[in-house]
Amino acid sequence: MRPFQRIAVEDISQVGEARRAGQALALELRFGEEAGGRLAVAVTELGTNLVRHAGGGALLLGVVEGGIEVLSLDRGPGMDIERCLRDGYSTAGTAGNGLGAVRRLARHFAAFSQPGGGTVLRARFEHEAGAPPAVLPGFSIAGLGLASPGERVCGDGWGLRTHEGRTLLLMADGLGHGPEAAEAADLALDLFQRARAAAPALMLEDSHASMRSTRGAAVAIASLGDSGPVVFAGVGNIVGRLISGVSDKTLLSQPGTLGVQIRRLQDCVYDWPEHALLVMHSDGIATRWSLAEVPGLLQCEPMLIAAWILRDHSRGRDDATIVVVRRH
């Protein structure tokens, strides 16, 4: 999965930079003139809103299966989402058509806001002739990653595959950051996709020797069914948690580095409580976070949850990747 581009929007002059970045992605994906125009207008509106209403923030632009995701993140005063989506409503003396227009232009739109805690907005744009994104029956899954500041590639990666009726999720964090870290993460993902085994611990152990050609990586695999528990194995500092409004369970990884040194690994089985989310992230995101003070967020779609956690808990000095899974 490609990392998202992060564009700080603290001043109106930076809105143009975000628009040009969106246009470049649209050109790369061969969006037609109409689809590219919708994306450019939406990025401009979201960036302008960040400056005028939130005191600044950031836009994240990412290429995902089936299209382009635009995420708007701020720590402003928050907003009444439903009122702001109505054309004609404005708190800054403008025409008040911006947010409603973004919703109409996007293939998919979602938002979450907390009074005094800021806002996260998501708008998805797709190629006119492109196929819709693949859907895994029984799950809603979203992930996003950012490269370490100053790097062009991300040393983290994540991937999905199905095997014998189960969904397997891998996250890898190459040691350090930059091209060599990305090489390690990419190889871990390639080995994961080609593995014959389905047990997470065995898949990791089978990959260990091949990973010796890289600097090594922290890697974890979760095996998910449409019912029943999570089977999890990990080596290194990939964080896994099952969280709901009443529980918060950490999934344990063993010390070591895949491709460098590991102990004998074993699968751990965890009950997946009803309504709980699975969250996995790299160590570019701080581990001691809680959503207890953000009422309503856990009921949102996974992309908004992932963006909120990344916004508030990214360490800002390393690659950072997060995946959120909801089981229906």
N, C-alpha and C positions, 0 to 999 in steps of 0.2 A: 504494500500500500504506500502510495506517495505521501510525503509529509505535506501538510498545509502550509501555505505562505501566510505569515503574520505581517500585517501592515498597520503600524500605529497611526491613529487618526486623532491627533490632538489639536490640529489647526485646519481650517478650511482648505489651505493649499495642499494638504495631503490627500484630499478626496480624489484629486486627479490621478495621483499615483495608484490608488486602489482601483480606479476605473481602468487605467491602462493595464494593470495586472490582470484584471478580469477579461479584458479584450484579448490579451495575449493567450490566455487559457482557451477562450472561445475559438480563436484562430487555430490553435494547436489541435483541438478536438473537432475542427471543421464544422463548427456551428454555422448554420446559415445566417444570412443577414438579419432576419427577424429574431431568431433566438439569441444571437449575439447582442442585438439592440436591447432586448428585454433585460439581459444580464447587466449591460452597461448602465441602464437607467436605474435598476435596483441597487447596484453597488453605489452609485452616486447618491441616491436617496438615503441609503443606510449610513453612508459616511457623513453626509450632511447632518442627519439626525444626531449622530454621535457628538458632533461639535456643538450644535445648537441646543440640544436638550440634555445631554449627559455630561457635558464638560470634557468630552474626549473619551477615547477607548481604543478598540482595535477591531479590524476586520480580518477574518481568517478565510482564505480561499483555497479550496482543495478539489482535485480531480478524483472522483469516486466512480464506481461502476455505474454507468448510465448517465453521467453528467458532471455537473460542477456544484459544489456546496459553498454557500456563503454564510458565514457566521459573524454576527455582530455582538461584541462583548463590551460591557461597560460596568462601572461601579458607581453610576450616578444615582439620582434620587429614586429611581424606579418609575413605573408608569402603570396606569390602568389600561391593560392591553386592549380590552374590548372597546373602550371609549376611543383610544388612539387609532384603532382600525377604522373608525367611522370617518368617512370623508367629511371635511369641514371642521373637524375637531383639532384644535391647536392650542399649545401653551406658549407659543413663541411668536404669535402674531402673523404666522404664515397661512397659506391657503388650507393647510391641514389635510392634504391629499397623499402625502408621502408614504406612510406605512400601509394604508389601504391599497395604494398602487402597487407596492412591493408584493403584497399578498396576491393580487390579481395577476401580476406578471410571472410569479414563480409557479413551478409545477407543484411544489409542496412548500408550505409555510407553517412555522410553529414558533412560539415565543413563551418565555417565562420571565416574570419580574417580581421582585421583592421590594416593598417600600423601604427605602434607605439602603438597599443591598444591591441595586443595579439590575441589569436586564441582559438576557441572552436571547438573540433572535436567530432563526435558521430559515434560509431560503434556498431551495434546490431548483436548478435549471437543467433541462435536458435537451439533447439534440432533437431537432424536429423528426428525424427519421430513425433515431436511436431506439434500441429495444429498452424496455423498462428494466430496472435493476432486478437481479435475481432475488428471490425471497426464500428463506429457509422455513419450511412449514414448522409452526410451533414457536418460533423465536422472532424477536425484534433485536437486531444487533447493530451497533454503531460504534465507530472508532475514529480517532483522529490523533495525529502526531505532529510535533513541531521539531525541526532540526535545532541543534544547539546554536545560539547566536553566533553569526559569522560563518556558519557552515552552509554549504549548498546541498548536502545530502544528510539524511537522518540515519543514525546508527541503530535505531529501533526498527522493529517490524512486527506485523501480526498477520495471521492468515487463518482461513477456515477450510475445512474439508468435511465430507461425510464418509462414514465407513460403517457398514453393517447396521444401518439404522440409527447411528449416533452422529452427533455433530462434534467435531474436534476443533478446538480453538488454541492456537499457539501464539505466544508473545515472546519475542527475543530482543535482548538489549546487548549489542556488541560492546565490548570493553572500550571505554573512552568515548570519543565521538569522531566524526569525520569519515573519510572514505574507507579506512581499514575497519572501523566499527560497522559501517554499512555492509561491507563485504562479509563479515561474520554473521550478521543478522540475515542477509540474503541467503547465505548457504544454509543456515538453520531452517529457513522457510522452504527452500528447495528440497532438503532432505525430508522435511515433514510431509510435503506433498507427495513424495515418492515412496514413503515408508509403507511396508506391508503390514506391520503390526498395528493394533488398535489400542493397546494398553499404553497410557501416557509414559509410565516409567520405562517400559521396554523401548518405546520409540526414542526417548532421550538417550538411553544407553547405546542403542544401535547407531546413533548419530555422533557419539563422542569421538570415535577414532577419525572420522572424516572431518570433524571440526578442528582437528589439530593443525590443519593447514592455515588456520586463521588465528587471530589474536584471542579468540574465545568469546563466549557470550553467556549471559544469564538467560535461561530459557525455561518456560513453563508451559504445560499443556493441560487443558481441561477437557474432559470428555462429558458431553451433555446429551441427555435423552429428553424426550418430550414429557417424561414423568420420571420420578425417582431421583436418586442422589446425583451429585457431581463427583466424578472421579478425577483427581488432580495429582500431578507430580511436577516438581520444579527443582531447578538448581540455580542458586544465585538469588539476586534481590528483586525478582519480579513479585509484585504484590497481587494477591488474590483475596477478594472479600465477597461474602454473601451478606447483603444488607437489606433490611426492611425497616418499617417503622418501629419494630419491637425487638429486632435482633441484629447483631453485627458479628459475623464469624470470619476470622482470618484463615485463609488456606495456606498451609505451611510448605515452604520450599526448603530444600536442604542446602547447606553451605557448599560452595565450590563454584567452578566455572566450566561450562561445557566446552570441551576441546582443550582444556588445561588440566584440571584435576577435579574428579568427582568421587563421592562415596557411592556405595551401592544404593540405588534409588528404589523407592517403593511408591506404589499408588496409595493415596489416601482418599477415603470415601466420606463425603459430607452430605448430610440431609439438605435439601433445597426447600426451605419453607415456602409456603404459598405467599405470593406477592413479593418475594425477595428478588433482588437484582444481583447478578454476578458482575463484579467490577474487577478488571485486571489492568495494572499499569506498571510502567517502568519506574526506575528510581529518579527520573527527572521530575517526578511529582512527589511531594512530601507525603509521608505515610500517615501522619497523625491528623487526618481530616475527619470531619463529621458533618453530616447533613441534618443533624437534629434541630439546628436553628434556622433551617430553610423549609418551613412547612409548605407542602404541596409539590416540592421538586421531585420527590420519589415517584409521583404519579405521572410525571412528564415522560415524553418519549426519550429513548436512550441517548440520542445525539445532544439534546439540551442538557441532560445530566452530565454527560462527558465534558461538554464545553464549560459548564459551570465549575466543575471540579478543576479542570485545567486552568481556567481563569484565575481561580483563587489559590491554587496550591502548586502551580508549576514553580520549580526552584529557579528557573530563568537562567541557568548556567550549564545546562546539559540538554541532550535530546529528551523529549517528553512525549509519551504515547499512552493513551488510555482507550479501553474498550469496555462498553457497557452492554449487558445482555439481559433482556427480559423474556421470561418464558410465559407463553400464553396459556 
